[in-house]
Amino acid sequence: MKKIASIYIACCLFISCTNRNNAPIQSAELYTFNDNYSSRWSSPENRNGVKGAGGQENNHAKGHAFDPVPAGKSLTLLDIQEMGIIHRIWMTIDDRSPEMLRALRIDMFWDNAEKPAVSVPLGDFFGIGLGRTTSFQNAIFASPEGRSFNCFIPMPFKKSAKIVVTNESAKTLNLLFFDVDYSLVKELDAQAMYFHAFWRRDTATMLAEDYELLPNLNGKGRFLGVNIGVNANPRYGNSWFGEGEVKIYLDGDTSLPTLNGTGTEDYIGTGWGQGKFIQQYSGCSVSDDSLKQWAFYRYHIPDPVFFQSNCRVTIQAIGGDTKKNVAAYLRSGAPLLPVSTANEQGFYPYYKKDSLVNLDDSNAIDGWTNFYRSDDFSSTAYFYLDQPVNDLPALSPVSVRIANLKNNH
């Protein structure tokens, strides 16, 4: 009986993997030929992956492995008029300082659109929060030794694809190596959507106003996930920054979301604070108490978040500390609004928009106290949309992207 059940399960898995001619390569049996795909690589040795045209320079020896990108100039990694799917993007650069990782911009355009679907600082796009490189690998990004950048997000396109890197720093980037690995296809699934990414930063969040990881986005699609960087405000001492809840507003939600988390570290699957850890779908790549920096991510792959008409994603700027310490921050003039206190007897919410709790009152409840605060948040949100352009704001200028960066070296 067990043998029959095993054969049945195996057959079901095989059928589910092979019943579409254009099923993704990674989901098909490795030994099954798929004539829908024609493999191409775009690199400096064969820009755009022209058939039979690689390695022409230097008499077929290694002749063009990298390109410089002067200050204020752009380098096109891919520019084709075809139907296909990008499977992998790899690159490495000689200047991996936080300033350069934020000053370089990567733009992606689908189907001859004038507005990019992706316009994000290079480091942040590849999951490098706060410009601080580290060795990591997760489900969609990797940096094996902290010196390179890999993206494995499938990116389908119906008519064309264009990827451009622009150097908005004040100095030349001497070395940029890259591969864009893609397939030309004869057909795409009718439900295939376009990949998008959106970056933003708020260097001083407003009290009681949730930070928008993804501003309201119109269209049908899938929220893929986000990486977040936080520079915690030193005015709050050694308090914990991450009591804020992630909220996802779907398909007409207004003041209240459909999806509501319970805390910052809870969102990435850990608890009671967050140290450094790297896992497939969530992790914390930077946990630095001395510099008061945290960079962390969650990718909704096993728990998909689809939307039919619109989507908005936020995180609260809420921290916590003992009541005594929070009262001291308040007396020192630090911007904060007490929210709640918890102790062995229970949880006591008392936040009101039109009044401020006096924590120095002798009758005030003692315990762990949550409070709205003002910190420096940055984030990259990843999503699929049923159209090649989105209605989100343009990328912030480089002055905003590189302000007050900290270097861990």
C-alpha positions as CSV (number, residue, x, y, z in Angstrom):
1,M,0.0,0.0,0.0
2,K,2.8,2.4,0.9
3,K,4.6,1.6,-2.4
4,I,1.4,2.4,-4.4
5,A,0.9,5.6,-2.5
6,S,4.6,6.6,-3.2
7,I,4.2,5.9,-6.9
8,Y,0.9,8.0,-7.0
9,I,2.6,11.0,-5.3
10,A,5.6,10.8,-7.6
11,C,3.3,10.7,-10.7
12,C,1.4,13.7,-9.4
13,L,4.6,15.7,-8.9
14,F,5.8,14.7,-12.4
15,I,2.6,15.7,-14.1
16,S,2.5,19.0,-12.2
17,C,6.0,19.8,-13.3
18,T,5.7,18.8,-17.0
19,N,2.1,19.6,-18.0
20,R,3.1,23.0,-19.5
21,N,5.5,23.5,-22.3
22,N,6.6,26.8,-20.9
23,A,6.9,25.7,-17.2
24,P,9.9,27.4,-15.5
25,I,13.2,25.5,-15.9
26,Q,13.7,25.3,-12.2
27,S,10.4,23.5,-11.7
28,A,10.8,21.0,-14.5
29,E,12.6,17.7,-14.4
30,L,16.2,18.3,-15.0
31,Y,16.4,15.6,-17.7
32,T,13.3,16.8,-19.6
33,F,14.0,18.7,-22.8
34,N,12.0,21.9,-23.2
35,D,12.0,23.3,-26.7
36,N,10.3,26.5,-25.6
37,Y,13.6,27.8,-24.3
38,S,16.7,29.2,-26.2
39,S,19.5,30.0,-23.7
40,R,21.3,33.3,-23.8
41,W,23.8,35.2,-21.6
42,S,24.5,38.9,-21.9
43,S,28.0,39.8,-20.7
44,P,30.7,42.2,-21.7
45,E,32.1,39.4,-23.9
46,N,28.8,39.1,-25.8
47,R,26.4,42.0,-25.1
48,N,22.7,40.9,-25.4
49,G,23.7,37.2,-25.9
50,V,23.8,37.4,-29.7
51,K,23.9,33.8,-31.1
52,G,27.4,32.6,-32.0
53,A,29.0,36.0,-31.3
54,G,30.7,35.6,-27.9
55,G,34.4,36.2,-27.1
56,Q,35.3,38.0,-30.3
57,E,37.8,40.4,-28.8
58,N,41.6,39.7,-28.3
59,N,41.6,36.9,-30.8
60,H,39.1,34.8,-28.8
61,A,41.2,35.0,-25.6
62,K,39.9,36.8,-22.6
63,G,39.4,40.2,-24.1
64,H,36.5,42.1,-22.5
65,A,35.5,40.9,-19.0
66,F,34.4,44.2,-17.5
67,D,33.5,47.8,-18.2
68,P,34.1,51.0,-16.3
69,V,31.2,53.3,-15.5
70,P,32.4,57.0,-15.3
71,A,30.7,59.4,-12.9
72,G,27.3,60.5,-14.4
73,K,27.3,57.8,-17.1
74,S,25.3,54.7,-17.7
75,L,26.1,51.1,-18.8
76,T,23.5,49.0,-20.6
77,L,23.7,45.4,-19.5
78,L,20.8,44.1,-21.7
79,D,18.7,45.6,-24.5
80,I,16.7,43.2,-26.6
81,Q,13.5,43.1,-28.6
82,E,12.3,39.6,-27.9
83,M,10.0,37.5,-25.7
84,G,11.7,35.8,-22.8
85,I,12.5,35.3,-19.1
86,I,15.5,36.5,-17.2
87,H,16.6,33.8,-14.8
88,R,19.7,35.2,-13.1
89,I,21.6,38.4,-12.8
90,W,25.2,38.4,-11.5
91,M,27.6,41.2,-11.1
92,T,30.6,42.4,-9.1
93,I,32.3,45.8,-8.8
94,D,35.6,47.0,-7.4
95,D,34.2,49.7,-5.2
96,R,31.7,48.2,-2.7
97,S,31.6,51.1,-0.3
98,P,28.2,52.0,1.2
99,E,28.3,55.3,-0.8
100,M,28.9,53.6,-4.1
101,L,26.3,50.9,-3.5
102,R,23.7,53.6,-2.9
103,A,24.9,55.9,-5.7
104,L,24.8,53.3,-8.4
105,R,21.2,52.9,-9.7
106,I,19.8,49.8,-11.5
107,D,16.8,50.4,-13.9
108,M,14.8,47.7,-15.7
109,F,12.3,48.4,-18.5
110,W,9.9,45.9,-19.9
111,D,8.1,45.9,-23.3
112,N,9.5,49.3,-24.5
113,A,8.0,51.2,-21.6
114,E,9.6,54.6,-21.0
115,K,9.2,54.4,-17.2
116,P,11.3,51.7,-15.4
117,A,9.6,48.9,-13.5
118,V,12.7,48.7,-11.3
119,S,14.7,51.8,-10.2
120,V,16.6,51.0,-7.1
121,P,20.1,51.6,-5.6
122,L,22.3,48.7,-6.7
123,G,23.2,47.4,-3.3
124,D,19.7,47.6,-2.0
125,F,18.3,45.8,-5.1
126,F,20.5,42.8,-4.4
127,G,19.4,42.6,-0.8
128,I,22.3,44.6,0.7
129,G,20.7,46.7,3.5
130,L,22.3,49.9,4.5
131,G,25.1,49.5,2.1
132,R,26.8,46.9,4.4
133,T,28.0,43.9,2.5
134,T,28.0,40.4,4.1
135,S,28.2,36.8,3.0
136,F,24.7,35.4,2.6
137,Q,22.3,33.3,0.5
138,N,18.6,33.1,0.5
139,A,15.8,32.0,-1.9
140,I,16.3,34.9,-4.3
141,F,19.6,36.7,-3.6
142,A,23.1,35.7,-2.7
143,S,26.5,37.1,-2.1
144,P,28.7,34.1,-1.5
145,E,31.7,35.9,0.0
146,G,30.3,39.4,0.4
147,R,32.0,40.5,-2.8
148,S,29.4,39.8,-5.5
149,F,25.7,40.2,-6.2
150,N,23.3,37.5,-7.4
151,C,19.6,37.7,-8.2
152,F,17.5,34.6,-9.0
153,I,14.1,36.2,-9.4
154,P,12.4,35.1,-12.7
155,M,11.5,38.2,-14.8
156,P,9.3,37.5,-17.8
157,F,8.8,40.0,-20.7
158,K,6.6,39.8,-23.8
159,K,8.2,42.3,-26.2
160,S,11.5,43.6,-24.9
161,A,13.8,43.9,-21.9
162,K,16.4,46.6,-21.0
163,I,18.7,46.8,-17.9
164,V,20.8,49.8,-17.2
165,V,23.3,50.7,-14.4
166,T,23.9,54.4,-13.8
167,N,26.7,55.9,-11.8
168,E,25.3,58.9,-9.9
169,S,28.4,59.2,-7.7
170,A,31.2,61.8,-8.1
171,K,33.8,59.2,-9.1
172,T,34.4,56.6,-11.8
173,L,33.6,53.0,-11.0
174,N,36.5,51.3,-12.6
175,L,35.3,47.6,-12.8
176,L,31.9,46.3,-13.4
177,F,31.6,42.6,-14.3
178,F,28.2,41.1,-15.1
179,D,26.1,38.3,-16.5
180,V,22.4,38.5,-17.3
181,D,21.2,34.9,-18.0
182,Y,18.0,34.6,-19.8
183,S,15.9,32.5,-22.2
184,L,14.1,33.5,-25.4
185,V,10.8,31.7,-25.4
186,K,8.2,30.9,-28.0
187,E,5.3,31.4,-25.6
188,L,4.6,32.7,-22.1
189,D,1.9,31.7,-19.7
190,A,-1.1,33.9,-20.1
191,Q,-0.9,34.7,-16.3
192,A,2.8,35.7,-16.4
193,M,3.3,39.1,-14.7
194,Y,6.1,41.7,-14.8
195,F,8.7,42.1,-12.1
196,H,9.0,45.4,-10.2
197,A,10.9,46.8,-7.3
198,F,10.5,50.1,-5.3
199,W,13.0,51.8,-3.0
200,R,12.4,54.6,-0.5
201,R,13.9,56.2,2.6
202,D,12.7,58.4,5.4
203,T,15.6,59.6,7.5
204,A,13.2,60.7,10.4
205,T,9.9,59.0,10.5
206,M,6.9,61.0,11.9
207,L,5.5,60.0,15.2
208,A,2.4,57.8,14.8
209,E,2.7,57.7,11.0
210,D,3.5,54.2,9.7
211,Y,6.5,54.0,7.3
212,E,5.3,52.9,3.9
213,L,7.3,49.9,2.6
214,L,5.1,49.9,-0.5
215,P,2.9,53.0,-1.1
216,N,-0.6,52.2,-2.5
217,L,0.0,50.3,-5.7
218,N,-2.8,49.9,-8.3
219,G,-3.2,46.8,-10.4
220,K,-3.3,43.1,-10.1
221,G,-0.3,41.3,-8.8
222,R,1.7,39.7,-6.1
223,F,3.7,41.2,-3.2
224,L,6.9,39.3,-3.2
225,G,8.6,40.7,-0.1
226,V,10.9,43.4,1.2
227,N,14.3,44.1,2.7
228,I,14.5,46.8,5.3
229,G,17.3,48.9,6.8
230,V,17.0,50.8,10.1
231,N,19.4,53.4,11.6
232,A,18.0,53.6,15.1
233,N,17.9,57.1,16.6
234,P,20.5,57.4,19.4
235,R,18.2,59.7,21.4
236,Y,16.4,56.5,22.6
237,G,19.6,55.1,24.2
238,N,19.8,51.3,24.0
239,S,16.1,50.7,23.7
240,W,14.7,48.2,21.2
241,F,13.5,49.8,18.0
242,G,11.5,46.8,16.6
243,E,8.1,46.7,18.3
244,G,6.3,47.9,15.1
245,E,3.9,45.7,13.3
246,V,3.9,45.1,9.5
247,K,0.4,45.7,7.9
248,I,-0.6,44.7,4.4
249,Y,-3.7,46.5,2.9
250,L,-5.3,44.5,0.1
251,D,-8.0,45.2,-2.5
252,G,-9.9,48.2,-1.1
253,D,-8.7,48.1,2.6
254,T,-8.8,51.6,4.0
255,S,-8.1,52.4,7.6
256,L,-7.6,48.7,8.6
257,P,-5.5,46.1,6.9
258,T,-6.4,42.5,6.1
259,L,-2.9,41.2,7.0
260,N,-1.5,42.4,10.4
261,G,1.6,41.2,12.1
262,T,2.6,41.4,15.7
263,G,6.1,42.9,15.7
264,T,9.2,43.6,13.6
265,E,11.2,40.6,14.6
266,D,8.0,38.5,14.5
267,Y,7.6,39.5,10.8
268,I,10.9,37.9,9.9
269,G,10.2,34.8,11.9
270,T,12.3,35.3,15.1
271,G,11.5,36.6,18.5
272,W,12.7,38.6,21.5
273,G,14.9,40.9,19.5
274,Q,16.9,39.9,16.4
275,G,20.5,38.9,16.0
276,K,22.1,38.1,12.7
277,F,20.7,35.1,10.9
278,I,20.3,34.1,7.3
279,Q,17.5,31.8,6.1
280,Q,15.8,31.1,2.8
281,Y,12.8,33.3,3.2
282,S,13.7,35.6,6.1
283,G,16.7,36.8,7.9
284,C,18.7,39.6,9.5
285,S,22.0,40.4,7.6
286,V,23.0,43.3,9.9
287,S,22.5,43.4,13.7
288,D,24.8,46.0,15.1
289,D,24.1,47.3,18.6
290,S,27.2,49.6,18.6
291,L,26.1,51.4,15.4
292,K,22.4,50.9,16.1
293,Q,21.8,49.4,12.7
294,W,19.6,46.5,11.6
295,A,19.0,45.2,8.1
296,F,16.5,42.4,7.6
297,Y,14.2,40.7,5.0
298,R,11.2,38.6,4.4
299,Y,10.2,37.0,1.0
300,H,6.6,35.8,0.7
301,I,7.4,32.7,-1.4
302,P,5.8,29.9,0.7
303,D,3.1,32.2,1.8
304,P,2.0,34.2,-1.3
305,V,0.4,37.6,-1.0
306,F,-1.8,38.2,-4.1
307,F,-3.9,41.3,-4.8
308,Q,-6.7,41.9,-7.4
309,S,-6.9,45.7,-7.4
310,N,-4.4,47.4,-5.1
311,C,-1.8,46.8,-2.3
312,R,-0.2,48.9,0.4
313,V,2.4,47.7,2.9
314,T,3.5,49.6,6.0
315,I,5.5,49.1,9.2
316,Q,5.1,51.0,12.4
317,A,8.0,53.0,13.9
318,I,7.4,51.7,17.5
319,G,10.1,50.7,20.0
320,G,10.2,49.6,23.6
321,D,12.1,49.8,26.9
322,T,11.4,49.9,30.6
323,K,8.9,52.5,31.7
324,K,11.6,54.2,33.7
325,N,13.8,54.6,30.6
326,V,11.0,55.7,28.3
327,A,10.0,58.4,30.9
328,A,13.6,59.6,30.9
329,Y,13.7,59.8,27.1
330,L,10.6,61.8,27.2
331,R,12.0,64.2,29.8
332,S,15.1,64.7,27.7
333,G,13.0,65.9,24.8
334,A,13.3,62.9,22.6
335,P,10.3,62.7,20.2
336,L,8.0,59.9,21.4
337,L,4.4,58.9,22.2
338,P,3.8,56.2,24.8
339,V,1.6,53.4,23.4
340,S,1.2,50.6,25.9
341,T,2.8,48.8,28.9
342,A,3.1,45.1,29.6
343,N,4.0,43.2,32.8
344,E,3.2,39.9,34.5
345,Q,-0.4,41.0,35.1
346,G,-1.2,41.7,31.4
347,F,-1.0,44.1,28.5
348,Y,-2.3,47.7,29.0
349,P,-2.9,49.7,25.8
350,Y,-3.5,53.4,26.4
351,Y,-2.5,55.3,23.3
352,K,-4.8,58.1,22.2
353,K,-4.2,60.6,19.4
354,D,-5.3,63.6,21.4
355,S,-3.6,62.9,24.8
356,L,-0.2,62.0,26.2
357,V,0.2,59.5,29.1
358,N,2.3,60.9,32.0
359,L,4.8,58.1,32.7
360,D,6.1,60.0,35.7
361,D,2.8,59.7,37.4
362,S,3.0,57.5,40.5
363,N,-0.1,55.6,39.4
364,A,1.4,54.8,36.0
365,I,1.6,51.1,35.2
366,D,5.2,49.8,35.5
367,G,6.6,47.3,32.9
368,W,7.9,47.1,29.4
369,T,6.6,50.2,27.6
370,N,6.1,50.5,23.9
371,F,6.3,54.0,22.2
372,Y,6.1,55.6,18.9
373,R,9.5,56.9,17.9
374,S,11.4,58.5,15.0
375,D,14.1,56.5,13.2
376,D,15.8,56.3,9.8
377,F,14.1,53.7,7.7
378,S,15.0,52.5,4.1
379,S,13.5,49.7,2.2
380,T,13.2,47.8,-1.1
381,A,9.9,46.2,-1.9
382,Y,9.6,43.5,-4.6
383,F,6.4,42.7,-6.4
384,Y,4.9,41.4,-9.6
385,L,2.3,43.4,-11.5
386,D,0.1,42.6,-14.5
387,Q,1.5,45.6,-16.4
388,P,5.1,46.7,-17.3
389,V,4.9,50.0,-15.5
390,N,3.6,51.1,-12.0
391,D,2.2,54.3,-10.6
392,L,4.8,54.7,-7.7
393,P,7.1,57.7,-7.2
394,A,10.5,58.0,-8.9
395,L,13.7,57.0,-7.1
396,S,14.9,59.6,-4.6
397,P,18.0,61.6,-5.6
398,V,21.4,60.4,-4.6
399,S,21.8,63.0,-1.9
400,V,18.9,61.3,0.0
401,R,20.3,57.8,-0.7
402,I,23.8,58.4,0.7
403,A,23.1,60.8,3.6
404,N,24.5,59.7,6.9
405,L,25.7,56.3,5.8
406,K,27.8,54.3,8.3
407,N,30.7,52.1,7.3
408,N,31.4,48.9,9.2
409,H,35.0,48.5,7.9
